Amino acid sequence: MLSAAADALRRGDAVALVTIVRANGSTPQRAGAKMLVYQDGRTVGTIGGGCYENDALGKARAAIASGRPALLHYDLNDDFAQENGLVCGGQMDVHIDPLSPAPHLYVIGAGHVGWHLARAAGDAGFRLHVIDDREKYANRDRFPDADEVIAEPIPHWLNTADVPSTAFVVIVTRGHQHDLDALRALAARDLRYVGLIGSRAKVTRIFAALGADGMPPERLKRVHAPIGLDIGAVTPAEIAISILAQLIAVRRGVDTAALAMKSVTPS
């Protein structure tokens, strides 16, 4: 079971480990029984079959999507059990633990904020990809622990790169035009997270330009902009921490709406 989970994570697939953590009375399986659930609904192992396993499977897939664990209680003597032919008469507590591969973080812009973000995000378990069109910034000396460091024109690389849908992408380039070009290449994609640095005025201008190009407003609404959590950050290092905090919150399925920067609503 654990070997199958490890294989899935190595492939970059998220899974959930479903475990009976307590069983009293007559139950289909004893405490410790496990089932591995994949995103597409495939399973390895069993926690006893029947309607309860099917219910746990559905909740496991939801946990994979949200990234949040769950503890379920099943009473095998309730009305639902009797309707489904289960007359075991026991109770089970089932824990669902979503397991996610290390997420890929694409830092678009290797300047001061990008450098500080990369340093901290690596320690937080993100796999780093750094992209900038300036080789003196995008190089191995500055980012020795990144999975890859790309020194190419940003729009060209983004329009040809295979960025996975599970990726987190942070746009922290050195200027308005580079940010616009990067978001133009990214906003229409289905990605786990896209964030854009900048003031509300700058974000408004970029959104307006993309709207004039025909970008649907619903796509822009998914962009975290201005990026990060509102912790009063001023320095590049502090701004990077506010961004990383938001990345972690999204990764863990935590609602931080009260702390998020006031977003710009596309018109």
C-alpha positions in Angstrom: 0.0 0.0 0.0 2.7 2.5 1.0 4.8 1.4 -1.9 1.9 2.2 -4.3 1.5 5.6 -2.6 5.2 6.3 -3.0 5.1 5.3 -6.7 2.2 7.7 -7.3 3.9 10.6 -5.6 7.1 10.0 -7.6 4.9 10.2 -10.8 3.5 13.5 -9.5 0.0 12.0 -8.8 -1.9 13.0 -5.6 -3.6 10.2 -3.7 -5.3 9.7 -0.4 -4.6 7.0 2.2 -7.8 5.8 3.9 -7.3 4.0 7.3 -9.6 2.5 9.8 -8.3 4.0 13.0 -10.9 2.6 15.4 -13.3 -0.3 15.1 -15.8 -1.5 17.8 -18.1 -4.4 17.6 -18.7 -6.3 14.4 -17.2 -4.5 11.4 -16.1 -5.5 7.9 -12.5 -4.8 8.7 -10.4 -4.3 11.8 -8.5 -1.2 12.8 -5.4 -0.6 10.6 -7.1 -1.7 7.4 -6.1 0.6 4.6 -7.3 1.7 1.1 -5.4 3.9 -1.3 -7.5 6.2 -3.5 -6.4 7.8 -6.7 -7.7 11.0 -8.2 -9.6 9.1 -10.9 -11.3 6.8 -8.3 -9.1 3.8 -8.7 -8.3 2.1 -5.4 -5.7 -0.3 -3.9 -6.8 -2.3 -0.9 -10.1 -2.2 1.0 -11.7 -1.1 4.2 -14.5 -3.6 3.9 -16.4 -2.8 0.8 -20.1 -1.8 0.5 -21.7 1.5 0.9 -19.3 2.8 3.5 -16.3 2.2 1.5 -17.9 3.9 -1.5 -18.8 6.9 0.7 -15.2 7.0 2.0 -13.9 6.8 -1.5 -15.9 9.9 -2.5 -14.7 11.8 0.5 -11.1 10.7 -0.2 -11.3 12.2 -3.7 -12.7 15.4 -2.2 -9.8 15.4 0.2 -7.3 15.1 -2.6 -8.9 18.1 -4.3 -8.9 20.2 -1.2 -5.7 19.0 0.4 -7.4 18.7 3.7 -7.6 15.5 5.9 -10.8 14.2 7.3 -12.0 11.9 10.1 -15.2 10.0 9.4 -17.5 8.1 11.8 -19.6 5.2 10.6 -22.3 3.5 12.7 -23.0 0.2 11.1 -26.2 -0.2 13.0 -28.0 3.0 11.8 -30.9 3.3 9.3 -28.5 3.9 6.4 -26.7 0.7 7.1 -29.8 -1.3 7.3 -31.2 0.1 4.1 -28.0 -1.1 2.4 -28.0 -4.5 3.9 -25.2 -3.9 6.5 -26.1 -5.5 9.8 -22.7 -5.8 11.3 -23.7 -3.7 14.3 -20.3 -2.0 14.9 -18.8 1.4 14.6 -15.8 2.6 12.7 -13.7 5.7 12.6 -11.9 6.3 9.3 -9.1 8.8 8.8 -8.4 10.2 5.3 -5.0 11.5 4.7 -4.4 13.3 1.3 -0.9 12.8 0.0 0.4 15.3 -2.5 3.6 15.3 -4.5 5.9 18.3 -3.9 4.2 21.0 -5.9 6.1 22.8 -8.7 6.5 26.5 -8.2 7.4 28.6 -11.3 8.9 31.9 -10.3 8.6 34.3 -13.3 11.2 36.9 -12.5 14.6 36.4 -10.8 15.0 39.8 -9.2 15.0 40.6 -5.5 11.5 39.3 -4.6 12.0 36.2 -6.8 15.3 35.4 -5.1 13.9 35.7 -1.6 10.8 33.7 -2.6 12.9 30.9 -4.1 15.1 30.6 -1.0 12.1 30.3 1.3 9.9 28.2 -0.9 12.5 25.5 -1.4 12.6 24.9 2.4 8.8 24.8 2.4 8.7 21.9 0.0 8.2 23.4 -3.4 10.1 22.3 -6.5 11.5 25.4 -8.0 11.6 26.6 -11.6 13.0 30.1 -12.1 12.5 32.0 -15.4 14.0 35.3 -16.4 15.3 36.8 -19.6 18.5 38.1 -17.9 21.2 35.5 -17.5 23.0 37.6 -14.8 19.9 37.0 -12.6 18.7 33.6 -13.9 21.7 31.4 -13.2 22.8 28.5 -11.0 25.0 30.7 -8.8 21.9 32.6 -7.6 19.5 29.6 -7.5 21.7 26.5 -6.8 18.8 24.4 -5.4 16.2 25.1 -8.2 15.1 22.1 -10.4 15.7 24.3 -13.4 16.8 27.9 -14.1 15.8 29.3 -17.5 17.3 32.3 -19.1 15.1 33.0 -22.1 12.6 35.6 -23.2 9.7 35.1 -20.8 6.8 35.2 -23.3 8.5 32.7 -25.7 9.3 30.3 -22.9 5.8 30.4 -21.3 4.1 30.0 -24.7 6.1 26.8 -25.4 6.6 25.3 -21.9 4.5 22.4 -20.6 3.5 23.8 -17.2 1.4 21.2 -15.3 -2.1 22.0 -14.2 -1.0 21.4 -10.5 1.7 24.1 -10.7 1.9 27.3 -8.7 3.0 30.3 -10.8 4.2 33.6 -9.3 4.7 36.6 -11.6 7.3 38.9 -10.1 9.1 40.4 -13.1 10.9 43.7 -13.2 8.3 45.7 -15.1 4.7 46.3 -16.2 5.2 45.0 -19.8 6.9 41.8 -18.7 4.1 41.1 -16.1 1.5 41.7 -18.9 3.2 39.4 -21.3 3.5 36.7 -18.6 -0.1 36.9 -17.5 -1.3 36.9 -21.1 0.4 33.5 -21.5 -0.9 32.1 -18.2 -4.3 33.5 -17.4 -6.2 31.2 -19.9 -4.6 28.1 -18.4 -6.0 25.8 -15.7 -3.4 26.1 -13.0 -3.5 25.5 -9.3 -2.4 29.1 -8.5 -1.4 32.2 -10.5 -0.3 35.3 -8.7 0.7 38.8 -10.0 2.8 41.2 -8.0 2.0 44.9 -8.1 -0.2 47.7 -6.8 -4.0 47.8 -7.4 -3.5 50.5 -10.0 -1.0 48.4 -11.9 -3.1 45.3 -11.7 -6.1 47.2 -12.9 -4.2 48.4 -15.9 -3.0 44.9 -16.8 -6.4 43.4 -16.4 -7.9 46.2 -18.6 -5.3 45.5 -21.3 -6.0 41.7 -21.2 -9.7 42.4 -21.3 -9.3 44.5 -24.3 -7.5 41.6 -25.9 -10.5 39.4 -25.3 -9.4 37.6 -22.1 -12.6 36.4 -20.4 -13.2 38.1 -17.0 -13.8 34.8 -15.3 -10.2 33.8 -16.1 -8.8 37.0 -14.6 -10.9 36.5 -11.4 -8.8 33.4 -10.7 -5.6 35.4 -10.6 -4.4 36.4 -7.1 -3.7 40.0 -7.6 -2.3 41.9 -5.8 -0.4 38.9 -4.7 0.3 37.7 -1.1 -1.3 38.1 2.3 -1.8 41.6 3.8 0.8 41.5 6.6 2.2 45.0 6.0 5.2 43.7 4.0 7.6 46.3 2.7 11.0 44.8 1.9 11.6 42.2 -0.8 12.1 39.6 1.9 8.9 40.5 3.6 7.0 40.5 0.4 8.4 37.1 -0.5 7.2 35.8 2.9 3.7 37.2 2.3 3.6 35.4 -1.1 4.8 32.1 0.3 2.2 32.3 3.1 -0.5 32.5 0.5 1.0 29.7 -1.5 1.1 27.4 1.5 -2.5 28.3 2.4 -3.7 27.4 -1.1 -1.7 24.2 -1.0 -3.3 23.2 2.3 -6.8 24.3 1.4 -7.0 27.0 4.0 -9.2 30.0 3.5 -7.3 33.2 4.0 -9.7 35.6 2.4 -9.7 37.9 5.4 -5.9 38.3 5.1 -5.6 38.4 1.3 -4.7 41.6 -0.4 -7.9 43.3 -1.8 -8.2 41.9 -5.2 -9.0 43.7 -8.4 -12.3 42.8 -10.0 -12.1 42.5 -13.8 -14.7 44.5 -15.6 
